[in-house]
């Protein structure tokens, strides 16, 4: 699944904004997922994740609970929001690259 997540982050430019801390591979779990955890940053973004739940795959932006309110508002206003909590926003869309390009408007 990193073969799908990495091009999303590189093509959208997010990989150039955030410094990678570690890659987590949980593809052997019943609900497989992968994460690019990022170093501490001014945006309070913690990771970008890709989850594979039949029949859909969704993209998650995981963040600190004290994320800037304007940034959180922008993230939850993007098209394809599946779930929005105090710690993450999940998206389902046909084009994750376009979604992540739109998310760079912070």
N, CA, C and O atoms as a GROMACS GRO file, in nm:
protein
  424
    1UNK      N    1   0.081  -0.120   0.000
    1UNK     CA    2   0.000   0.000   0.000
    1UNK      C    3   0.085   0.127   0.000
    1UNK      O    4   0.037   0.234  -0.035
    2UNK      N    5   0.213   0.114   0.040
    2UNK     CA    6   0.301   0.229   0.029
    2UNK      C    7   0.317   0.271  -0.117
    2UNK      O    8   0.341   0.388  -0.147
    3UNK      N    9   0.303   0.174  -0.208
    3UNK     CA   10   0.315   0.205  -0.350
    3UNK      C   11   0.201   0.296  -0.397
    3UNK      O   12   0.213   0.357  -0.503
    4UNK      N   13   0.094   0.306  -0.322
    4UNK     CA   14  -0.017   0.396  -0.353
    4UNK      C   15  -0.002   0.526  -0.273
    4UNK      O   16  -0.022   0.634  -0.327
    5UNK      N   17   0.031   0.515  -0.144
    5UNK     CA   18   0.040   0.633  -0.058
    5UNK      C   19   0.154   0.726  -0.096
    5UNK      O   20   0.137   0.848  -0.101
    6UNK      N   21   0.270   0.669  -0.124
    6UNK     CA   22   0.386   0.753  -0.153
    6UNK      C   23   0.365   0.843  -0.276
    6UNK      O   24   0.396   0.962  -0.268
    7UNK      N   25   0.315   0.793  -0.389
    7UNK     CA   26   0.292   0.882  -0.502
    7UNK      C   27   0.189   0.993  -0.473
    7UNK      O   28   0.199   1.102  -0.528
    8UNK      N   29   0.092   0.964  -0.387
    8UNK     CA   30  -0.005   1.067  -0.349
    8UNK      C   31   0.067   1.182  -0.280
    8UNK      O   32   0.045   1.299  -0.312
    9UNK      N   33   0.154   1.150  -0.185
    9UNK     CA   34   0.223   1.252  -0.108
    9UNK      C   35   0.328   1.325  -0.190
    9UNK      O   36   0.346   1.446  -0.174
   10UNK      N   37   0.398   1.254  -0.276
   10UNK     CA   38   0.502   1.315  -0.359
   10UNK      C   39   0.440   1.405  -0.466
   10UNK      O   40   0.481   1.520  -0.481
   11UNK      N   41   0.343   1.353  -0.539
   11UNK     CA   42   0.281   1.428  -0.648
   11UNK      C   43   0.209   1.553  -0.597
   11UNK      O   44   0.212   1.657  -0.663
   12UNK      N   45   0.145   1.544  -0.482
   12UNK     CA   46   0.072   1.659  -0.428
   12UNK      C   47   0.165   1.763  -0.367
   12UNK      O   48   0.124   1.878  -0.347
   13UNK      N   49   0.288   1.725  -0.338
   13UNK     CA   50   0.382   1.817  -0.276
   13UNK      C   51   0.387   1.807  -0.125
   13UNK      O   52   0.472   1.871  -0.062
   14UNK      N   53   0.299   1.729  -0.064
   14UNK     CA   54   0.299   1.716   0.082
   14UNK      C   55   0.429   1.656   0.134
   14UNK      O   56   0.474   1.691   0.243
   15UNK      N   57   0.489   1.566   0.057
   15UNK     CA   58   0.616   1.505   0.100
   15UNK      C   59   0.727   1.608   0.112
   15UNK      O   60   0.822   1.589   0.188
   16UNK      N   61   0.716   1.717   0.038
   16UNK     CA   62   0.816   1.823   0.045
   16UNK      C   63   0.793   1.922   0.159
   16UNK      O   64   0.884   1.997   0.196
   17UNK      N   65   0.674   1.922   0.215
   17UNK     CA   66   0.640   2.015   0.324
   17UNK      C   67   0.671   1.954   0.460
   17UNK      O   68   0.714   2.024   0.551
   18UNK      N   69   0.651   1.823   0.472
   18UNK     CA   70   0.666   1.756   0.600
   18UNK      C   71   0.788   1.664   0.598
   18UNK      O   72   0.816   1.599   0.497
   19UNK      N   73   0.859   1.659   0.710
   19UNK     CA   74   0.975   1.570   0.724
   19UNK      C   75   0.928   1.436   0.777
   19UNK      O   76   0.862   1.428   0.880
   20UNK      N   77   0.963   1.332   0.706
   20UNK     CA   78   0.925   1.196   0.745
   20UNK      C   79   0.992   1.156   0.875
   20UNK      O   80   1.113   1.173   0.892
   21UNK      N   81   0.914   1.103   0.966
   21UNK     CA   82   0.966   1.052   1.093
   21UNK      C   83   0.981   0.900   1.084
   21UNK      O   84   1.086   0.846   1.118
   22UNK      N   85   0.876   0.833   1.038
   22UNK     CA   86   0.883   0.688   1.018
   22UNK      C   87   0.766   0.642   0.932
   22UNK      O   88   0.664   0.710   0.919
   23UNK      N   89   0.785   0.525   0.874
   23UNK     CA   90   0.680   0.459   0.797
   23UNK      C   91   0.628   0.342   0.879
   23UNK      O   92   0.706   0.262   0.930
   24UNK      N   93   0.498   0.332   0.892
   24UNK     CA   94   0.437   0.220   0.963
   24UNK      C   95   0.360   0.134   0.864
   24UNK      O   96   0.277   0.184   0.788
   25UNK      N   97   0.389   0.006   0.866
   25UNK     CA   98   0.324  -0.089   0.776
   25UNK      C   99   0.239  -0.186   0.858
   25UNK      O  100   0.291  -0.269   0.932
   26UNK      N  101   0.109  -0.174   0.843
   26UNK     CA  102   0.014  -0.261   0.914
   26UNK      C  103  -0.071  -0.339   0.813
   26UNK      O  104  -0.189  -0.364   0.836
   27UNK      N  105  -0.009  -0.375   0.702
   27UNK     CA  106  -0.083  -0.443   0.597
   27UNK      C  107  -0.118  -0.587   0.632
   27UNK      O  108  -0.198  -0.649   0.562
   28UNK      N  109  -0.060  -0.642   0.737
   28UNK     CA  110  -0.092  -0.779   0.776
   28UNK      C  111  -0.210  -0.785   0.874
   28UNK      O  112  -0.252  -0.894   0.914
   29UNK      N  113  -0.262  -0.671   0.913
   29UNK     CA  114  -0.375  -0.668   1.005
   29UNK      C  115  -0.507  -0.695   0.932
   29UNK      O  116  -0.512  -0.682   0.809
   30UNK      N  117  -0.612  -0.732   1.004
   30UNK     CA  118  -0.741  -0.758   0.940
   30UNK      C  119  -0.792  -0.640   0.856
   30UNK      O  120  -0.848  -0.659   0.748
   31UNK      N  121  -0.771  -0.518   0.905
   31UNK     CA  122  -0.798  -0.398   0.826
   31UNK      C  123  -0.662  -0.337   0.795
   31UNK      O  124  -0.606  -0.265   0.878
   32UNK      N  125  -0.608  -0.365   0.677
   32UNK     CA  126  -0.472  -0.320   0.645
   32UNK      C  127  -0.464  -0.168   0.629
   32UNK      O  128  -0.554  -0.104   0.576
   33UNK      N  129  -0.350  -0.114   0.676
   33UNK     CA  130  -0.324   0.029   0.659
   33UNK      C  131  -0.175   0.056   0.668
   33UNK      O  132  -0.098  -0.022   0.724
   34UNK      N  133  -0.137   0.171   0.612
   34UNK     CA  134   0.000   0.218   0.617
   34UNK      C  135   0.000   0.364   0.659
   34UNK      O  136  -0.099   0.435   0.638
   35UNK      N  137   0.110   0.409   0.718
   35UNK     CA  138   0.117   0.548   0.763
   35UNK      C  139   0.255   0.606   0.737
   35UNK      O  140   0.357   0.539   0.752
   36UNK      N  141   0.256   0.732   0.697
   36UNK     CA  142   0.377   0.813   0.693
   36UNK      C  143   0.364   0.908   0.812
   36UNK      O  144   0.291   1.007   0.807
   37UNK      N  145   0.436   0.878   0.918
   37UNK     CA  146   0.436   0.964   1.036
   37UNK      C  147   0.537   1.076   1.010
   37UNK      O  148   0.647   1.053   0.960
   38UNK      N  149   0.498   1.197   1.045
   38UNK     CA  150   0.583   1.312   1.017
   38UNK      C  151   0.634   1.375   1.146
   38UNK      O  152   0.573   1.363   1.252
   39UNK      N  153   0.747   1.442   1.134
   39UNK     CA  154   0.807   1.509   1.249
   39UNK      C  155   0.720   1.626   1.293
   39UNK      O  156   0.636   1.675   1.217
   40UNK      N  157   0.740   1.668   1.416
   40UNK     CA  158   0.665   1.781   1.472
   40UNK      C  159   0.673   1.900   1.377
   40UNK      O  160   0.780   1.933   1.326
   41UNK      N  161   0.558   1.962   1.353
   41UNK     CA  162   0.552   2.072   1.257
   41UNK      C  163   0.451   2.177   1.304
   41UNK      O  164   0.370   2.152   1.393
   42UNK      N  165   0.458   2.294   1.244
   42UNK     CA  166   0.371   2.405   1.286
   42UNK      C  167   0.224   2.377   1.257
   42UNK      O  168   0.137   2.440   1.317
   43UNK      N  169   0.195   2.286   1.167
   43UNK     CA  170   0.056   2.255   1.131
   43UNK      C  171  -0.008   2.156   1.228
   43UNK      O  172  -0.131   2.140   1.229
   44UNK      N  173   0.074   2.090   1.308
   44UNK     CA  174   0.031   1.988   1.404
   44UNK      C  175  -0.028   1.865   1.334
   44UNK      O  176  -0.113   1.795   1.390
   45UNK      N  177   0.018   1.840   1.212
   45UNK     CA  178  -0.017   1.718   1.140
   45UNK      C  179   0.076   1.608   1.194
   45UNK      O  180   0.196   1.629   1.208
   46UNK      N  181   0.020   1.492   1.222
   46UNK     CA  182   0.100   1.382   1.278
   46UNK      C  183   0.130   1.273   1.175
   46UNK      O  184   0.240   1.217   1.174
   47UNK      N  185   0.033   1.244   1.089
   47UNK     CA  186   0.059   1.141   0.988
   47UNK      C  187  -0.042   1.150   0.875
   47UNK      O  188  -0.149   1.210   0.886
   48UNK      N  189  -0.002   1.086   0.765
   48UNK     CA  190  -0.091   1.064   0.651
   48UNK      C  191  -0.102   0.913   0.637
   48UNK      O  192  -0.001   0.843   0.632
   49UNK      N  193  -0.224   0.864   0.631
   49UNK     CA  194  -0.246   0.720   0.632
   49UNK      C  195  -0.336   0.677   0.517
   49UNK      O  196  -0.417   0.756   0.467
   50UNK      N  197  -0.320   0.553   0.477
   50UNK     CA  198  -0.407   0.493   0.376
   50UNK      C  199  -0.461   0.364   0.435
   50UNK      O  200  -0.384   0.275   0.473
   51UNK      N  201  -0.593   0.353   0.442
   51UNK     CA  202  -0.661   0.238   0.501
   51UNK      C  203  -0.734   0.164   0.390
   51UNK      O  204  -0.793   0.225   0.301
   52UNK      N  205  -0.731   0.032   0.398
   52UNK     CA  206  -0.797  -0.050   0.297
   52UNK      C  207  -0.911  -0.128   0.363
   52UNK      O  208  -0.889  -0.230   0.428
   53UNK      N  209  -1.031  -0.078   0.346
   53UNK     CA  210  -1.148  -0.143   0.403
   53UNK      C  211  -1.241  -0.178   0.288
   53UNK      O  212  -1.287  -0.090   0.216
   54UNK      N  213  -1.267  -0.306   0.272
   54UNK     CA  214  -1.352  -0.349   0.161
   54UNK      C  215  -1.489  -0.283   0.172
   54UNK      O  216  -1.545  -0.282   0.282
   55UNK      N  217  -1.543  -0.230   0.070
   55UNK     CA  218  -1.491  -0.226  -0.067
   55UNK      C  219  -1.412  -0.100  -0.097
   55UNK      O  220  -1.373  -0.077  -0.212
   56UNK      N  221  -1.386  -0.016   0.004
   56UNK     CA  222  -1.322   0.114  -0.021
   56UNK      C  223  -1.183   0.124   0.038
   56UNK      O  224  -1.144   0.049   0.128
   57UNK      N  225  -1.110   0.218  -0.014
   57UNK     CA  226  -0.982   0.259   0.042
   57UNK      C  227  -1.000   0.404   0.082
   57UNK      O  228  -1.058   0.483   0.007
   58UNK      N  229  -0.951   0.441   0.200
   58UNK     CA  230  -0.965   0.581   0.237
   58UNK      C  231  -0.834   0.639   0.289
   58UNK      O  232  -0.746   0.568   0.336
   59UNK      N  233  -0.824   0.770   0.277
   59UNK     CA  234  -0.706   0.848   0.313
   59UNK      C  235  -0.736   0.920   0.443
   59UNK      O  236  -0.843   0.979   0.459
   60UNK      N  237  -0.642   0.915   0.538
   60UNK     CA  238  -0.661   0.980   0.668
   60UNK      C  239  -0.551   1.083   0.692
   60UNK      O  240  -0.433   1.056   0.669
   61UNK      N  241  -0.592   1.199   0.737
   61UNK     CA  242  -0.498   1.299   0.788
   61UNK      C  243  -0.514   1.299   0.938
   61UNK      O  244  -0.619   1.338   0.990
   62UNK      N  245  -0.411   1.255   1.009
   62UNK     CA  246  -0.413   1.245   1.154
   62UNK      C  247  -0.341   1.367   1.210
   62UNK      O  248  -0.233   1.402   1.162
   63UNK      N  249  -0.399   1.431   1.310
   63UNK     CA  250  -0.343   1.555   1.362
   63UNK      C  251  -0.358   1.564   1.514
   63UNK      O  252  -0.428   1.484   1.576
   64UNK      N  253  -0.292   1.662   1.573
   64UNK     CA  254  -0.301   1.687   1.717
   64UNK      C  255  -0.439   1.744   1.750
   64UNK      O  256  -0.501   1.809   1.665
   65UNK      N  257  -0.487   1.721   1.871
   65UNK     CA  258  -0.619   1.774   1.908
   65UNK      C  259  -0.624   1.927   1.912
   65UNK      O  260  -0.732   1.986   1.902
   66UNK      N  261  -0.509   1.990   1.927
   66UNK     CA  262  -0.507   2.137   1.931
   66UNK      C  263  -0.462   2.198   1.798
   66UNK      O  264  -0.397   2.303   1.796
   67UNK      N  265  -0.498   2.133   1.688
   67UNK     CA  266  -0.468   2.184   1.555
   67UNK      C  267  -0.533   2.322   1.538
   67UNK      O  268  -0.637   2.350   1.598
   68UNK      N  269  -0.473   2.406   1.460
   68UNK     CA  270  -0.528   2.537   1.431
   68UNK      C  271  -0.671   2.522   1.378
   68UNK      O  272  -0.697   2.440   1.290
   69UNK      N  273  -0.763   2.599   1.433
   69UNK     CA  274  -0.905   2.585   1.398
   69UNK      C  275  -0.932   2.612   1.250
   69UNK      O  276  -1.016   2.545   1.190
   70UNK      N  277  -0.862   2.707   1.193
   70UNK     CA  278  -0.881   2.736   1.050
   70UNK      C  279  -0.836   2.620   0.963
   70UNK      O  280  -0.901   2.587   0.864
   71UNK      N  281  -0.723   2.559   1.000
   71UNK     CA  282  -0.674   2.443   0.925
   71UNK      C  283  -0.771   2.327   0.938
   71UNK      O  284  -0.802   2.260   0.840
   72UNK      N  285  -0.819   2.301   1.059
   72UNK     CA  286  -0.916   2.193   1.080
   72UNK      C  287  -1.043   2.219   0.999
   72UNK      O  288  -1.097   2.126   0.938
   73UNK      N  289  -1.090   2.342   0.996
   73UNK     CA  290  -1.209   2.377   0.918
   73UNK      C  291  -1.186   2.350   0.770
   73UNK      O  292  -1.273   2.296   0.702
   74UNK      N  293  -1.067   2.387   0.721
   74UNK     CA  294  -1.035   2.362   0.581
   74UNK      C  295  -1.030   2.213   0.552
   74UNK      O  296  -1.083   2.168   0.450
   75UNK      N  297  -0.966   2.135   0.641
   75UNK     CA  298  -0.955   1.991   0.618
   75UNK      C  299  -1.092   1.924   0.615
   75UNK      O  300  -1.115   1.836   0.532
   76UNK      N  301  -1.181   1.964   0.702
   76UNK     CA  302  -1.313   1.900   0.704
   76UNK      C  303  -1.406   1.955   0.598
   76UNK      O  304  -1.516   1.903   0.580
   77UNK      N  305  -1.365   2.061   0.527
   77UNK     CA  306  -1.447   2.114   0.418
   77UNK      C  307  -1.411   2.056   0.282
   77UNK      O  308  -1.480   2.081   0.183
   78UNK      N  309  -1.302   1.980   0.276
   78UNK     CA  310  -1.260   1.920   0.148
   78UNK      C  311  -1.360   1.815   0.104
   78UNK      O  312  -1.425   1.752   0.187
   79UNK      N  313  -1.374   1.794  -0.027
   79UNK     CA  314  -1.468   1.694  -0.075
   79UNK      C  315  -1.427   1.552  -0.035
   79UNK      O  316  -1.308   1.521  -0.027
   80UNK      N  317  -1.526   1.469  -0.010
   80UNK     CA  318  -1.499   1.328   0.018
   80UNK      C  319  -1.483   1.294   0.164
   80UNK      O  320  -1.441   1.183   0.197
   81UNK      N  321  -1.516   1.387   0.256
   81UNK     CA  322  -1.501   1.357   0.398
   81UNK      C  323  -1.592   1.240   0.435
   81UNK      O  324  -1.713   1.244   0.412
   82UNK      N  325  -1.531   1.139   0.492
   82UNK     CA  326  -1.604   1.020   0.538
   82UNK      C  327  -1.630   1.029   0.687
   82UNK      O  328  -1.738   0.995   0.735
   83UNK      N  329  -1.528   1.076   0.761
   83UNK     CA  330  -1.538   1.084   0.906
   83UNK      C  331  -1.448   1.197   0.955
   83UNK      O  332  -1.338   1.218   0.903
   84UNK      N  333  -1.496   1.271   1.055
   84UNK     CA  334  -1.422   1.382   1.110
   84UNK      C  335  -1.428   1.372   1.262
   84UNK      O  336  -1.535   1.376   1.321
   85UNK      N  337  -1.310   1.359   1.326
   85UNK     CA  338  -1.304   1.351   1.473
   85UNK      C  339  -1.207   1.458   1.523
   85UNK      O  340  -1.154   1.536   1.445
   86UNK      N  341  -1.184   1.460   1.652
   86UNK     CA  342  -1.090   1.557   1.708
   86UNK      C  343  -0.945   1.523   1.674
   86UNK      O  344  -0.857   1.608   1.692
   87UNK      N  345  -0.919   1.401   1.624
   87UNK     CA  346  -0.781   1.361   1.594
   87UNK      C  347  -0.753   1.331   1.447
   87UNK      O  348  -0.637   1.323   1.408
   88UNK      N  349  -0.855   1.316   1.366
   88UNK     CA  350  -0.830   1.285   1.225
   88UNK      C  351  -0.950   1.320   1.138
   88UNK      O  352  -1.062   1.342   1.185
   89UNK      N  353  -0.921   1.325   1.007
   89UNK     CA  354  -1.025   1.340   0.906
   89UNK      C  355  -0.999   1.232   0.803
   89UNK      O  356  -0.888   1.217   0.752
   90UNK      N  357  -1.104   1.154   0.773
   90UNK     CA  358  -1.096   1.048   0.672
   90UNK      C  359  -1.167   1.094   0.545
   90UNK      O  360  -1.269   1.164   0.551
   91UNK      N  361  -1.111   1.054   0.431
   91UNK     CA  362  -1.167   1.090   0.301
   91UNK      C  363  -1.179   0.967   0.212
   91UNK      O  364  -1.094   0.878   0.214
   92UNK      N  365  -1.287   0.964   0.136
   92UNK     CA  366  -1.300   0.866   0.028
   92UNK      C  367  -1.327   0.946  -0.100
   92UNK      O  368  -1.420   1.026  -0.106
   93UNK      N  369  -1.243   0.923  -0.199
   93UNK     CA  370  -1.257   0.994  -0.326
   93UNK      C  371  -1.197   0.908  -0.437
   93UNK      O  372  -1.126   0.811  -0.410
   94UNK      N  373  -1.226   0.944  -0.560
   94UNK     CA  374  -1.168   0.874  -0.674
   94UNK      C  375  -1.028   0.926  -0.707
   94UNK      O  376  -0.954   0.861  -0.780
   95UNK      N  377  -0.993   1.043  -0.653
   95UNK     CA  378  -0.865   1.104  -0.687
   95UNK      C  379  -0.798   1.163  -0.562
   95UNK      O  380  -0.821   1.279  -0.528
   96UNK      N  381  -0.717   1.082  -0.496
   96UNK     CA  382  -0.652   1.126  -0.373
   96UNK      C  383  -0.543   1.229  -0.399
   96UNK      O  384  -0.509   1.308  -0.310
   97UNK      N  385  -0.487   1.231  -0.517
   97UNK     CA  386  -0.386   1.332  -0.549
   97UNK      C  387  -0.452   1.469  -0.552
   97UNK      O  388  -0.398   1.564  -0.494
   98UNK      N  389  -0.566   1.482  -0.618
   98UNK     CA  390  -0.636   1.611  -0.620
   98UNK      C  391  -0.680   1.652  -0.480
   98UNK      O  392  -0.674   1.770  -0.446
   99UNK      N  393  -0.724   1.556  -0.401
   99UNK     CA  394  -0.763   1.585  -0.262
   99UNK      C  395  -0.645   1.644  -0.186
   99UNK      O  396  -0.660   1.746  -0.118
  100UNK      N  397  -0.529   1.582  -0.195
  100UNK     CA  398  -0.413   1.628  -0.119
  100UNK      C  399  -0.358   1.759  -0.175
  100UNK      O  400  -0.302   1.839  -0.100
  101UNK      N  401  -0.373   1.783  -0.304
  101UNK     CA  402  -0.334   1.913  -0.360
  101UNK      C  403  -0.422   2.022  -0.299
  101UNK      O  404  -0.373   2.128  -0.263
  102UNK      N  405  -0.551   1.997  -0.288
  102UNK     CA  406  -0.643   2.095  -0.228
  102UNK      C  407  -0.610   2.116  -0.081
  102UNK      O  408  -0.627   2.226  -0.029
  103UNK      N  409  -0.562   2.011  -0.013
  103UNK     CA  410  -0.532   2.023   0.130
  103UNK      C  411  -0.408   2.109   0.155
  103UNK      O  412  -0.383   2.151   0.269
  104UNK      N  413  -0.330   2.136   0.052
  104UNK     CA  414  -0.208   2.216   0.068
  104UNK      C  415  -0.240   2.365   0.078
  104UNK      O  416  -0.147   2.445   0.092
  105UNK      N  417  -0.363   2.404   0.072
  105UNK     CA  418  -0.400   2.545   0.074
  105UNK      C  419  -0.405   2.601   0.215
  105UNK      O  420  -0.482   2.693   0.242
  106UNK      N  421  -0.325   2.547   0.304
  106UNK     CA  422  -0.326   2.596   0.442
  106UNK      C  423  -0.220   2.698   0.464
  106UNK      O  424  -0.206   2.750   0.574
   0.00000   0.00000   0.00000
